[in-house]
């Protein structure tokens, strides 16, 4: 048997390819839209990708299952447990349910319905070469290393009322249903540390069921009500693009295409990819989302799927950003501008030490951190607006007033400075180092 895990750092997402080396058949599990890595891996081992499947309708990235069907001619298997609202549309696929088997040569994947994260969620138990003992399980967003999938995304991101409590109850039941499975089973999750699909994911790429039974907090709570309370508390806010992902992955989207972005003045929404330190000294007429490993988690709060996008950055950075945006289903990067053409002014900043010397009751302070950070401690005189919601919530200050902006460490406040500038705020001052340095 051939087995390979693929890890996407920006999404903290894991996809897999397994193949029967005797028959030359292979299947992709939870693929991204760019199929190149899977094709290269399969061809290197003399395998042909004949099948594709996924564990659920994803909320955090654009699935490549339709690309595998259209471009590779792969036979698709999708969950048949979604009901009327969460069943796959616009895809030729076999619907599988609890107990069904997907055969890949001498390899068998047994379908297990594991709702909780989503109602249609399934996992796959792997049996190799006719063995009766299972080797492991592809759990998607069911079991992670040290955590389990959050149950609130349908309600928080897709607006399905009362689904959080239902999902939490289902997650409790799904965990109980693993009790007959052996400890030695390997667990191959869909995400690692950095994903917003849970609240305490570990960075280790795999685990075993026995280890999770001993160390994973979700396996330690035997009371259902206590479990539901623990699972539904302190989940991070889901980026706004999650709602769009659920629809794209359920209903289908324009297929992924390998297209180059050219230096053209096109696009109604402008994103500046330069580092925040450079943007601070030379502002542009765009939102500053530096292209780094946090790019997708930040830009997901601002991307408008109805408008073409214009990027600011060098050629290779722009191409890389364009490809990254496809991971969340955005295909409309229309052009870019090179950094040398940007001639803007610097924005004003203040050191933590200088800010401490000010009388806070006499100034306007805007805290752009998350709700959890705000609740853990904030300046009494500050007003709070989550940095990702500055374009959709009312800013509690007049545009002609001087405003001091801060986050926790200075990263998100730099983004906020660019957003507020575009809204017409003229007297905004960034507090370097953020709340953590001010409180030192």
C-alpha positions in Angstrom: 0.0 0.0 0.0 1.1 3.5 -0.8 0.3 6.3 1.7 1.1 10.0 1.6 -0.1 12.9 3.6 -0.1 16.5 2.2 0.0 19.5 4.5 -1.0 23.0 3.5 0.5 25.4 5.9 -1.7 28.4 5.2 -4.9 26.4 5.8 -3.3 23.9 8.3 -5.1 21.4 6.2 -4.3 17.7 5.5 -5.2 15.7 2.5 -4.2 12.2 1.5 -3.5 9.8 -1.3 -3.5 6.1 -0.8 -2.9 3.5 -3.5 -2.8 -0.2 -4.1 0.6 -0.9 -5.6 -0.6 -4.3 -6.9 -3.4 -2.9 -9.1 -2.0 0.6 -9.6 -5.2 2.3 -8.3 -5.2 5.4 -6.1 -7.7 7.6 -4.3 -7.4 11.2 -3.0 -9.1 12.1 0.3 -10.1 15.7 1.0 -8.2 17.2 -1.9 -7.4 20.9 -2.5 -8.2 22.4 -5.9 -4.7 22.3 -7.3 -4.3 18.6 -8.1 -0.7 18.9 -9.2 0.9 17.5 -5.9 -1.4 14.4 -6.0 -0.7 13.8 -9.7 3.0 14.1 -9.2 3.0 11.7 -6.2 0.8 9.2 -8.0 2.9 9.2 -11.1 6.1 8.8 -9.2 4.8 5.6 -7.7 3.3 4.3 -10.9 -0.3 4.8 -9.7 -3.4 6.2 -11.4 -5.8 8.4 -9.5 -9.1 6.6 -10.2 -11.1 7.7 -7.2 -11.7 10.7 -5.0 -13.6 11.3 -1.8 -14.0 13.7 1.1 -15.1 13.6 4.7 -17.6 16.5 4.6 -18.7 19.7 3.0 -15.7 21.9 4.0 -16.1 25.5 5.4 -12.5 26.6 5.4 -11.2 25.8 1.9 -12.5 25.2 -1.6 -12.6 21.4 -2.2 -10.9 19.9 -5.3 -13.3 17.0 -5.6 -15.0 18.4 -8.7 -11.7 19.1 -10.3 -10.6 15.5 -9.8 -13.9 14.3 -11.4 -13.6 16.7 -14.4 -9.9 16.8 -15.0 -8.9 13.3 -14.0 -12.0 11.3 -14.7 -12.0 10.0 -11.1 -15.0 8.3 -9.6 -16.3 10.4 -6.7 -17.7 9.2 -3.4 -19.5 11.7 -1.2 -21.6 11.5 2.0 -25.2 10.6 1.6 -26.1 11.7 5.1 -26.6 15.5 4.5 -30.4 15.6 4.1 -32.1 18.1 1.9 -30.1 21.1 3.0 -26.5 19.7 3.0 -26.4 17.2 0.1 -23.8 17.7 -2.6 -25.1 19.4 -5.8 -23.7 19.6 -9.3 -21.4 16.6 -9.1 -21.5 13.1 -10.5 -20.8 11.0 -7.4 -21.8 7.9 -5.5 -23.5 8.7 -2.2 -22.2 6.6 0.6 -23.6 6.0 4.0 -22.7 4.1 7.3 -21.3 0.7 6.5 -20.6 1.2 2.8 -17.2 0.2 1.4 -15.0 1.9 -1.1 -12.6 -0.5 -2.7 -9.2 0.6 -4.1 -7.6 -2.5 -5.4 -6.8 -4.6 -2.3 -7.5 -1.6 0.0 -10.8 -1.1 1.7 -12.3 2.1 3.1 -15.3 1.5 5.3 -17.6 4.4 5.8 -18.6 5.5 9.3 -21.1 8.3 9.9 -19.5 10.7 12.4 -21.7 13.8 12.6 -21.0 16.7 15.0 -18.8 19.1 13.1 -21.4 18.9 10.3 -24.4 16.6 9.9 -23.1 14.9 6.8 -19.6 14.2 8.2 -18.1 10.8 7.5 -14.9 9.0 8.4 -13.1 6.2 6.6 -11.7 3.1 8.4 -8.8 1.7 6.4 -8.2 -2.1 5.9 -5.2 -3.1 3.8 -4.8 -6.3 1.7 -7.8 -8.2 3.0 -6.9 -7.8 6.7 -9.7 -8.0 9.3 -7.9 -5.6 11.7 -8.2 -1.9 10.8 -5.0 0.0 10.3 -6.4 3.5 10.9 -9.1 6.0 10.2 -9.3 9.2 8.1 -11.3 11.4 10.5 -11.6 14.7 8.6 -12.9 17.2 11.1 -14.2 14.6 13.6 -11.1 13.7 15.7 -8.0 15.9 15.7 -4.8 15.5 17.6 -5.9 16.8 21.0 -9.3 18.1 20.0 -12.5 17.4 18.0 -14.3 19.4 15.4 -16.3 22.5 16.4 -20.1 22.1 16.0 -21.0 25.7 15.5 -20.0 26.6 11.9 -23.4 25.9 10.4 -24.9 28.4 12.8 -22.1 30.9 13.1 -21.0 30.9 9.4 -24.0 29.6 7.4 -26.9 30.9 9.6 -28.5 27.5 10.3 -30.4 28.3 13.5 -30.0 26.0 16.6 -27.5 23.8 14.8 -24.7 24.3 17.3 -26.4 22.4 20.1 -27.5 19.7 17.8 -24.0 19.3 16.4 -22.5 19.2 19.9 -24.9 16.4 20.9 -24.1 14.5 17.7 -20.3 14.9 18.4 -20.7 13.4 21.8 -22.6 10.4 20.3 -20.0 10.0 17.6 -17.2 9.8 20.1 -19.1 7.2 22.2 -19.6 5.2 19.0 -15.8 4.7 18.7 -15.7 2.7 21.9 -15.5 -0.7 20.1 -12.6 0.4 17.9 -9.1 -0.8 18.9 -6.5 1.5 20.5 -3.9 0.7 17.9 -5.8 2.4 15.1 -4.0 5.4 13.7 -5.9 8.6 13.3 -5.3 10.7 10.2 -7.0 14.1 10.8 -8.1 16.8 8.3 -6.4 19.7 10.1 -3.5 20.5 12.5 -2.6 23.4 14.7 -3.6 26.8 13.2 -6.9 25.7 11.8 -10.1 27.5 12.9 -12.1 24.2 12.7 -11.3 23.5 16.4 -10.0 25.3 19.4 -7.0 23.3 20.6 -5.6 21.3 17.7 -2.2 19.7 18.0 0.7 20.2 15.6 1.5 16.5 15.3 0.4 15.2 11.9 -1.2 11.9 13.2 -2.0 10.1 16.4 -3.7 6.9 17.6 -7.1 6.3 19.0 -5.7 4.9 22.1 -3.5 8.0 22.7 -6.5 10.3 22.1 -8.5 8.3 24.6 -5.9 9.0 27.2 -5.0 12.6 26.4 -7.7 14.3 24.3 -10.0 16.5 26.5 -13.1 15.4 24.5 -12.6 11.8 25.5 -12.4 12.6 29.2 -15.9 13.9 29.6 -18.5 11.2 30.1 -21.5 13.5 30.9 -23.3 14.7 27.8 -24.3 18.1 29.1 -20.8 18.9 30.4 -19.4 17.8 27.1 -21.7 20.1 25.1 -20.9 23.0 27.4 -17.1 22.5 27.0 -17.3 21.9 23.2 -19.4 25.0 22.5 -17.4 27.4 24.7 -14.3 29.5 23.7 -14.4 28.6 20.0 -12.6 31.2 17.8 -14.7 33.5 15.6 -15.0 31.9 12.1 -13.8 34.2 9.3 -16.6 35.6 7.2 -15.6 33.6 4.1 -16.6 30.3 5.8 -20.2 30.9 4.9 -19.2 31.3 1.2 -17.2 28.1 1.4 -20.1 26.0 2.6 -22.2 27.1 -0.4 -19.3 26.7 -2.9 -18.4 23.2 -1.8 -22.1 22.1 -1.6 -23.3 23.6 -4.9 -20.1 23.7 -7.0 -18.1 26.5 -8.4 -16.1 27.5 -11.5 -13.4 24.8 -11.9 -9.8 25.6 -10.9 -7.7 27.0 -13.7 -3.9 27.7 -13.9 -4.0 31.3 -15.0 -1.2 33.9 -14.6 -2.0 37.4 -13.2 -0.5 40.2 -15.3 0.4 43.8 -14.3 -2.9 45.4 -15.4 -4.9 48.1 -13.7 -7.9 45.9 -13.0 -9.9 45.0 -10.0 -12.3 46.9 -7.7 -11.0 45.6 -4.4 -7.3 46.3 -3.8 -5.1 44.2 -1.5 -1.6 45.2 -0.7 0.6 42.2 -0.1 3.7 44.1 1.2 5.0 43.6 4.8 3.3 45.9 7.3 6.6 47.7 8.0 6.9 48.8 4.4 3.2 49.7 4.1 3.5 51.8 7.2 6.1 53.9 5.5 4.5 54.0 2.1 0.7 53.6 2.1 -1.4 52.5 -0.9 -5.1 52.7 -1.7 -5.5 49.1 -0.6 -6.1 46.9 2.4 -2.7 45.7 3.7 -2.8 41.9 4.1 0.9 40.8 4.0 1.5 37.6 2.1 2.7 35.1 4.7 1.3 32.0 6.4 -1.5 34.0 8.0 -2.6 35.5 4.7 -5.8 33.4 4.2 -7.0 33.7 7.8 -6.7 37.5 7.5 -7.9 38.1 4.0 -10.9 35.9 4.5 -12.5 38.7 6.6 -12.3 41.2 3.7 -12.6 39.3 0.4 -15.7 40.2 -1.7 -16.6 37.3 -4.0 -18.6 39.6 -6.2 -15.7 41.9 -7.2 -12.5 41.5 -9.1 -9.3 41.9 -7.1 -6.2 44.0 -7.7 -3.0 43.0 -5.9 0.0 45.1 -5.0 3.3 43.1 -4.8 6.1 41.7 -6.9 5.4 39.2 -9.7 6.1 36.0 -7.8 4.3 37.1 -4.6 1.2 38.0 -6.7 1.2 34.6 -8.4 1.5 32.8 -5.1 -1.2 34.9 -3.6 -3.5 34.2 -6.5 -3.0 30.5 -6.1 -3.6 30.8 -2.3 -6.9 32.7 -2.9 -8.1 29.8 -5.0 -7.9 27.6 -1.9 -10.8 29.6 -0.5 -12.7 29.7 -3.8 -11.7 33.1 -5.0 -10.8 33.1 -8.7 -11.1 36.7 -9.7 -7.6 38.3 -9.4 -7.6 40.6 -12.4 -4.3 42.4 -12.2 -1.5 43.8 -10.0 0.8 46.8 -9.4 4.5 46.5 -8.6 5.6 48.0 -5.3 7.9 50.5 -6.9 4.9 52.3 -8.3 3.4 53.0 -4.9 4.2 56.6 -3.7 2.0 57.0 -0.6 2.8 58.6 2.7 3.7 57.0 6.0 1.0 56.6 8.7 1.5 57.9 12.2 2.6 55.5 14.9 3.3 55.8 18.7 5.5 53.7 21.0 3.9 51.8 23.9 6.0 54.0 26.3 4.7 57.2 24.8 1.1 55.9 24.9 1.4 55.0 28.5 2.2 58.6 29.4 -1.1 59.8 27.9 -4.3 60.3 29.9 -6.5 57.7 28.4 -9.7 59.3 29.5 -9.0 62.2 27.1 -8.3 60.2 24.0 -10.1 57.9 21.6 -8.9 54.3 21.7 -10.0 51.6 19.2 -9.3 47.9 20.2 -9.4 45.7 17.2 -8.7 42.3 18.9 -10.9 39.3 19.1 -13.9 39.0 21.5 -11.9 36.6 23.6 -8.9 38.8 23.9 -11.2 41.8 24.8 -12.9 39.8 27.5 -9.6 38.7 29.0 -8.6 42.3 29.5 -8.9 45.7 27.9 -8.6 49.4 28.5 -11.7 50.7 30.2 -11.7 53.8 28.0 -11.4 51.8 24.7 -14.1 50.9 22.2 -14.0 47.5 20.6 -14.6 46.4 17.0 -13.1 43.1 15.7 -10.5 43.9 13.1 -12.2 41.6 10.5 -15.5 43.4 11.0 -14.4 47.0 10.5 -16.1 47.1 7.1 -19.4 45.8 8.3 -19.8 47.4 11.8 -20.1 51.0 12.7 -16.9 52.6 13.9 -17.8 54.3 17.2 -15.8 57.5 16.4 -16.3 60.5 14.0 -13.9 60.5 11.0 -12.4 63.8 12.0 -11.4 62.7 15.4 -7.9 61.4 16.4 -8.0 57.6 17.1 -5.4 55.4 18.7 -5.6 51.9 17.3 -4.2 48.7 18.8 -4.5 44.9 18.7 -2.5 42.4 20.8 0.9 42.6 19.1 0.7 45.1 16.3 -0.1 42.8 13.4 -3.9 43.2 13.1 -3.8 46.9 14.0 -1.6 47.5 10.9 -4.4 45.9 8.8 -6.9 48.0 10.6 -5.0 51.2 9.8 -5.4 50.5 6.1 -9.1 49.7 6.4 -9.8 52.8 8.4 -7.8 54.9 5.9 -10.0 53.7 3.0 -13.1 54.6 5.1 -11.9 58.2 5.3 -10.5 58.4 8.8 -7.7 60.9 8.6 -6.3 61.0 12.1 -5.5 57.4 13.0 -2.4 56.4 15.0 -1.1 52.9 15.3 0.2 51.8 18.7 3.3 49.8 18.1 3.5 46.4 19.8 -0.1 46.4 20.8 -1.8 45.7 24.1 0.8 43.1 25.2 3.6 45.7 25.1 1.5 48.4 26.7 0.7 46.2 29.6 4.3 45.2 30.3 
